[in-house]
Amino acid sequence: MTPVELSRTVLRAVRRAVDDGELDVAVPGRTSVTPPGPGGCGDYATNVALQLARPAGQPPLRVAEILRERLVRTDGISDVVVTGPGFLNISLRGTETALVREILLSGHRYGHADRPTGRLVQLHAPHEVRAVVVMDAVARILRSQGALVRTSCTGRPEAEWADILGVDIDAYGTPDAPAPLDVNVRPVPAAPADPTPLGRDAARWALLHPALHDRPRITADHLVQRESNPLFRVRYAHARTRALTRNAADLGFHAEPGDADLRGTQAAVQETVVQDTPDTTVLWHALADHPRILQAAAAHHAPDRLARHLVTVADAALPVLAAVLPRGAEKPSAAHRARLALAEAAGAVLAGGLSLLGIDAPEHL
């Protein structure tokens, strides 16, 4: 069950409680599920009971218990625990395996809309390089969410914006008819220097990674291959996932979603290996959060949210990738195949996210 599916399941529980006469509220159009906060447990948590308590005229804990009774009987949910003032903490069955399988099936399109929404969005940017690159990335993200997007700029784009930065603009100028266009993509401050000497990937990252109200750094730091460079970490993590697939093929095994718990699968091997293997929980939550991040980036016209999320995925993936292949005298097992599937899922998310930012995801680095 994905976070989107779980959110719908929570809303169905609310609707059933309303139909049964235990809650007298309007069923929300949507609700969010997130990784549990401090004091929470399980795979996901939601504060829907707190949101409904006042309109329902009941204490939050009572609303949470009403919903818990319905959620715990749902297929795919193993347990629901109420914590704090009324948070619902939900544990799922086979969540990681299902998520990895979904990502591998969707590939780079994981988190994208299933079909066009029919929504038309007009983006209009000033004649400024950061604004135009941001508009280009926002258009890509909006299209991934099913929107039909048209882009325009107040003046003729510079040739290098297309040739070097890969910007694609549908039209330029500010026509009076059929209606004048208002600039609706204007990151402030503008780029402090010409980013094109950095090349496409580093230049786009330099302009897109900072929040729209932050000043971008147009420096060669984005080109260095070291841990302090977030772009390098993201692209390196993707390249590592591709290398693991090649290395696994050389060892005669392939990816197969399953139990990839790196802490428990080595219990029969030497103790030092168990202690050194990392937990997959952080990576799993980061991958599961990807569709929500895309939706938020599209809704707020904020590609920086996607860029920062890719850094989160990469930083969560890199410790896990080190434990994918067999060590020493180990033979490839179901656990190794599951870990490889998790690695390939992380690679798919990183590649898909970089593509939406207009940045290359290298096979080798």
GIURUR-V922470 format. One record per residue. RES is the residue in three letters. PHI is phi in whole degrees, -180 to 180 (NA if undefined). Layout:
BEGIN
((RES,PHI) (RES,PHI))
END
This chain:
BEGIN
((MET,NA) (THR,-84) (PRO,-56) (VAL,-65) (GLU,-65) (LEU,-65) (SER,-59) (ARG,-66) (THR,-63) (VAL,-62) (LEU,-66) (ARG,-66) (ALA,-65) (VAL,-62) (ARG,-63) (ARG,-64) (ALA,-65) (VAL,-68) (ASP,-63) (ASP,-82) (GLY,82) (GLU,-87) (LEU,-129) (ASP,-115) (VAL,-144) (ALA,-81) (VAL,-69) (PRO,-60) (GLY,-72) (ARG,-159) (THR,-147) (SER,-108) (VAL,-123) (THR,-137) (PRO,-57) (PRO,-59) (GLY,-87) (PRO,-56) (GLY,87) (GLY,-89) (CYS,-155) (GLY,80) (ASP,-91) (TYR,-142) (ALA,-136) (THR,-141) (ASN,-104) (VAL,-59) (ALA,-65) (LEU,-67) (GLN,-69) (LEU,-92) (ALA,-58) (ARG,-64) (PRO,-62) (ALA,-81) (GLY,69) (GLN,-133) (PRO,-64) (PRO,-56) (LEU,-65) (ARG,-68) (VAL,-63) (ALA,-62) (GLU,-67) (ILE,-60) (LEU,-73) (ARG,-59) (GLU,-59) (ARG,-85) (LEU,-68) (VAL,-67) (ARG,-92) (THR,-85) (ASP,-59) (GLY,94) (ILE,-108) (SER,-93) (ASP,-163) (VAL,-136) (VAL,-121) (VAL,-94) (THR,-129) (GLY,58) (PRO,-76) (GLY,151) (PHE,-76) (LEU,-97) (ASN,-105) (ILE,-114) (SER,-105) (LEU,-109) (ARG,-97) (GLY,59) (THR,-65) (GLU,-64) (THR,-61) (ALA,-64) (LEU,-65) (VAL,-61) (ARG,-63) (GLU,-63) (ILE,-65) (LEU,-65) (LEU,-71) (SER,-81) (GLY,64) (HIS,-65) (ARG,-91) (TYR,-59) (GLY,92) (HIS,-81) (ALA,-68) (ASP,-72) (ARG,-154) (PRO,-60) (THR,-90) (GLY,84) (ARG,-78) (LEU,-107) (VAL,-122) (GLN,-105) (LEU,-107) (HIS,-133) (ALA,-119) (PRO,-71) (HIS,-80) (GLU,-151) (VAL,-64) (ARG,-65) (ALA,-61) (VAL,-70) (VAL,-67) (VAL,-61) (MET,-60) (ASP,-62) (ALA,-69) (VAL,-61) (ALA,-62) (ARG,-61) (ILE,-68) (LEU,-61) (ARG,-64) (SER,-65) (GLN,-98) (GLY,93) (ALA,-84) (LEU,-96) (VAL,-121) (ARG,-123) (THR,-116) (SER,-152) (CYS,-134) (THR,-67) (GLY,-138) (ARG,-62) (PRO,-64) (GLU,-66) (ALA,-59) (GLU,-71) (TRP,-64) (ALA,-84) (ASP,-68) (ILE,-100) (LEU,-91) (GLY,72) (VAL,-79) (ASP,-122) (ILE,-118) (ASP,-74) (ALA,-157) (TYR,-139) (GLY,101) (THR,-125) (PRO,-69) (ASP,-86) (ALA,-133) (PRO,-72) (ALA,-159) (PRO,-66) (LEU,-100) (ASP,-93) (VAL,-65) (ASN,-124) (VAL,-129) (ARG,-145) (PRO,-66) (VAL,-129) (PRO,-81) (ALA,-73) (ALA,-62) (PRO,-77) (ALA,-156) (ASP,-70) (PRO,-86) (THR,-61) (PRO,-60) (LEU,-76) (GLY,87) (ARG,-60) (ASP,-65) (ALA,-67) (ALA,-66) (ARG,-64) (TRP,-62) (ALA,-60) (LEU,-88) (LEU,-100) (HIS,-68) (PRO,-70) (ALA,-58) (LEU,-62) (HIS,-95) (ASP,-98) (ARG,-79) (PRO,-74) (ARG,-101) (ILE,-100) (THR,-134) (ALA,-72) (ASP,-58) (HIS,-73) (LEU,-99) (VAL,-75) (GLN,-97) (ARG,-145) (GLU,-62) (SER,-72) (ASN,-96) (PRO,-61) (LEU,-62) (PHE,-62) (ARG,-62) (VAL,-66) (ARG,-70) (TYR,-66) (ALA,-61) (HIS,-65) (ALA,-61) (ARG,-65) (THR,-63) (ARG,-69) (ALA,-64) (LEU,-63) (THR,-62) (ARG,-66) (ASN,-66) (ALA,-64) (ALA,-62) (ASP,-65) (LEU,-89) (GLY,88) (PHE,-137) (HIS,-136) (ALA,-74) (GLU,-151) (PRO,-54) (GLY,-179) (ASP,-77) (ALA,-109) (ASP,-63) (LEU,-76) (ARG,-88) (GLY,-105) (THR,-77) (GLN,-103) (ALA,-60) (ALA,-85) (VAL,-96) (GLN,-62) (GLU,-62) (THR,-61) (VAL,-65) (VAL,-61) (GLN,-68) (ASP,-88) (THR,-83) (PRO,-84) (ASP,-81) (THR,-96) (THR,-60) (VAL,-62) (LEU,-65) (TRP,-58) (HIS,-64) (ALA,-64) (LEU,-67) (ALA,-65) (ASP,-81) (HIS,-58) (PRO,-59) (ARG,-65) (ILE,-63) (LEU,-62) (GLN,-62) (ALA,-67) (ALA,-63) (ALA,-70) (ALA,-65) (HIS,-101) (HIS,52) (ALA,-128) (PRO,-64) (ASP,-63) (ARG,-64) (LEU,-68) (ALA,-60) (ARG,-67) (HIS,-65) (LEU,-63) (VAL,-64) (THR,-61) (VAL,-63) (ALA,-62) (ASP,-66) (ALA,-77) (ALA,-79) (LEU,-57) (PRO,-65) (VAL,-72) (LEU,-61) (ALA,-67) (ALA,-109) (VAL,-77) (LEU,-83) (PRO,-59) (ARG,-113) (GLY,57) (ALA,-89) (GLU,-60) (LYS,-103) (PRO,-57) (SER,-128) (ALA,-60) (ALA,-65) (HIS,-65) (ARG,-65) (ALA,-68) (ARG,-66) (LEU,-64) (ALA,-63) (LEU,-63) (ALA,-63) (GLU,-66) (ALA,-64) (ALA,-62) (GLY,-62) (ALA,-65) (VAL,-65) (LEU,-64) (ALA,-65) (GLY,-64) (GLY,-67) (LEU,-62) (SER,-61) (LEU,-67) (LEU,-86) (GLY,77) (ILE,-118) (ASP,-73) (ALA,-109) (PRO,-75) (GLU,-76) (HIS,-130) (LEU,-150))
END
